[in-house]
Amino acid sequence: MNIYDYSVKDKAGNEVSMKDYEGKVLLIVNTATGCGFTPQFEGLQDLYEKYQSQGFEILDFPCNQFGNQAPGTDEEIADFCNSRYGITFTQFAKVDVNGPEEEPLFAFLKSQKGGMMGSKVKWNFTKFLIDRTGKVVERFAPTKTPEAIDAEIAKLL
């Protein structure tokens, strides 16, 4: 299996094949609207604006598993992110990233880059960097800001 074998649901509930992103550099992030790391949306948007024309995509998966920090519907979350941070990158449906109901895509990402917490995602704003061939090349902790990973993204582009 590789990343392109997975499908996920967009915020409207439609199936989206990860094959749609083949050939692009991806940053996959589990996010939350009420988290201490929520201001990272600004840095993520800056990265997206800087590199999107070069084949870079950010895939945002809201997650309410950590401290109930992503309450609300997918639409309410999208409205918050758009009005507060002006995000234009793709947001998907809210997911679980750990446990029995975890999104299969995140199970795959964790199997490729376990990180400091083993296979568990520690908190909101864990970031997975994927190269143009679909290989998971790096996992970044929530404390690693988008600005701090700019050079890693640039190398893959």
C-alpha positions in Angstrom: 0.0 0.0 0.0 1.0 3.6 -0.5 -0.6 6.9 0.2 -2.4 6.9 -3.2 -4.4 3.8 -2.2 -6.4 5.7 0.3 -9.6 7.8 0.0 -10.8 10.3 2.5 -14.0 12.3 3.0 -14.0 16.0 2.2 -15.9 18.4 4.5 -19.1 17.9 2.4 -18.8 14.1 3.0 -17.7 13.2 -0.5 -15.0 10.6 -1.1 -11.7 12.0 -2.4 -9.0 9.7 -3.7 -5.5 10.5 -2.6 -4.5 9.7 -6.2 -5.9 13.2 -6.9 -2.7 14.5 -5.3 -0.2 12.3 -7.1 2.9 14.1 -8.1 2.5 16.9 -5.5 4.4 17.6 -2.3 1.9 17.3 0.6 1.7 18.4 4.1 -1.0 16.5 6.0 -2.0 18.0 9.3 -4.5 17.2 12.0 -5.8 20.5 13.3 -8.1 22.0 15.9 -9.8 25.4 16.2 -9.5 25.8 20.0 -5.9 24.6 20.6 -2.8 26.6 21.7 -1.3 25.7 18.3 -4.3 27.0 16.4 -2.4 30.2 15.4 -0.3 27.8 13.2 -3.1 28.1 10.6 -1.5 31.5 9.7 1.9 29.9 9.1 0.3 27.1 7.2 -1.5 29.5 4.9 1.7 31.4 4.3 3.4 28.2 3.2 0.5 27.4 1.0 0.6 30.8 -0.7 4.4 30.6 -1.1 4.5 27.1 -2.7 1.1 26.1 -4.0 2.0 27.2 -7.6 5.0 24.8 -7.4 2.9 21.8 -6.7 2.5 22.0 -2.9 -0.7 21.1 -1.1 -1.8 21.2 2.5 -4.4 18.7 3.5 -6.1 19.7 6.7 -7.9 17.1 8.8 -9.7 18.6 11.9 -9.6 16.3 14.9 -11.5 16.5 18.1 -9.6 13.8 20.0 -7.3 16.0 22.0 -9.1 18.0 24.7 -12.3 18.5 22.7 -10.4 21.3 20.9 -12.2 20.9 17.5 -15.9 21.1 18.5 -18.6 21.9 15.9 -19.5 20.6 12.5 -17.2 20.4 9.5 -18.9 23.5 8.2 -18.5 25.5 11.4 -14.8 24.5 11.6 -14.3 25.6 7.9 -16.2 28.9 8.6 -13.9 29.6 11.6 -10.7 28.8 9.7 -11.8 30.9 6.7 -12.9 33.9 8.6 -10.2 34.0 11.2 -7.2 32.8 9.2 -8.3 33.1 5.6 -7.2 29.6 4.8 -7.5 28.5 1.2 -5.9 25.0 1.4 -8.1 21.9 1.4 -10.0 21.0 4.6 -11.4 17.5 5.0 -14.0 16.0 7.3 -13.2 15.7 11.0 -11.3 12.5 11.7 -9.9 10.5 14.6 -6.1 10.0 14.2 -5.7 7.4 17.0 -7.8 4.5 18.3 -10.4 2.1 17.0 -12.1 4.8 14.7 -8.9 6.3 13.3 -8.9 7.4 9.8 -7.0 4.7 7.8 -4.8 7.3 6.1 -3.5 8.3 9.5 -2.8 4.7 10.4 -0.7 4.5 7.2 1.1 7.7 7.9 1.9 6.6 11.5 3.1 3.2 10.2 5.6 5.1 8.0 6.9 7.6 10.5 6.2 6.6 14.1 7.8 9.5 15.7 8.6 10.1 19.4 5.3 8.7 20.5 5.6 5.5 18.6 2.6 5.1 16.4 0.3 7.5 18.2 -0.3 11.1 17.2 0.5 13.1 20.3 -1.6 16.2 19.8 -3.2 18.6 17.3 -1.0 20.0 14.5 1.2 16.9 14.0 2.4 17.3 10.4 3.4 14.6 7.9 5.5 15.7 4.8 5.0 13.6 1.7 7.2 13.8 -1.4 6.0 13.8 -5.0 6.2 10.0 -5.2 3.9 9.5 -2.2 6.7 8.6 0.2 6.2 9.9 3.8 9.6 11.6 4.3 9.1 13.4 7.7 6.9 13.7 10.7 6.9 17.0 12.7 5.7 17.4 16.2 3.0 19.9 17.0 5.5 22.3 18.5 7.4 22.5 15.1 6.0 25.6 13.5 5.1 25.8 9.8 7.9 28.4 9.4 10.4 26.0 10.8 9.7 23.4 8.1 9.8 25.8 5.1 13.3 24.6 4.1 12.2 20.9 4.2 9.3 21.7 1.9 11.4 23.7 -0.5 13.9 20.8 -0.9 11.1 18.5 -2.1 9.8 21.0 -4.6 
